[in-house]
């Protein structure tokens, strides 16, 4: 799905994805894929963690607006 979006510039190295917004970086680390059971249904789950330590609050908010729009609209 990452390749299908056209708004965020990124580089991927295995489980680390580095997004660049106005020369500032947001780092996203991917955990191990698993499943989440809801009633009798199993849903795929991929834990992610964000590191915004090199990004100011304004750029972080801009990044998250686009990220959520592009990646959560399909169910997360």
N, C-alpha and C positions, 0 to 999 in steps of 0.2 A: 504494500500500500504506500510505502514511503516514496517509491519511484513514481507513483501515479499523481502525486501532488506537484504543483508547479509554483508554489508561493515561498517555500523555505529552502534556502541554500544550505547544504549539509555535506559532510564527509562521514563515511562509515568505516569503522575498523572493528570487525567482528561484533561484539556486544556494546560497543561505544559509538554513539552517533553525536557528532559535533555540528550544531547548527550555528550559522553566523548571521547576525542581524546588525547592520551598521557597524561593522568591525568589532562587534562584541560577540562572545560565545556563550551558548547554552549547551551544556553537556547532558546527554541522556544515556543512562546505562540500562541495558536490558537484562532482566533476570532470566531464570529458567522457565520455559513455557510449561504450563500445567493446565488443569481444568478446575472449574468451580461448579459444584453440584447445586442446582436449584430444583427442588422437588425431584422429579425423575429425569430431569434434563441435565446434561453436562455441557458446560460452555467453556470454550478455550479461554485461557487467561495468560497474560504476559505481564509480569510485574516490571515497572519502570521506575527509575529514580532520576531526579533532575538535580543538576548542579548549576546554580546561577551566580557563583562566586565572582565571576569576571564580567557580570552584566548588571547595568544599573536598573533601578526599579521601572523606569519608563520603558526601556527596551524589553525587559522581562514581561511586562504587561502586554506589549505589542506582540511579542512572540507567543505568549499563551493564548491570546485571542485567536491568532491564526492557527496555532497547533490544535486547539480544541475544536475549531470550526472544521478543520481538515480531517482529524483523526477520530473524534468522538461521534461524528454524525452517523457512522456506520455501526454503532453499538459499542465502541470503545476499543 
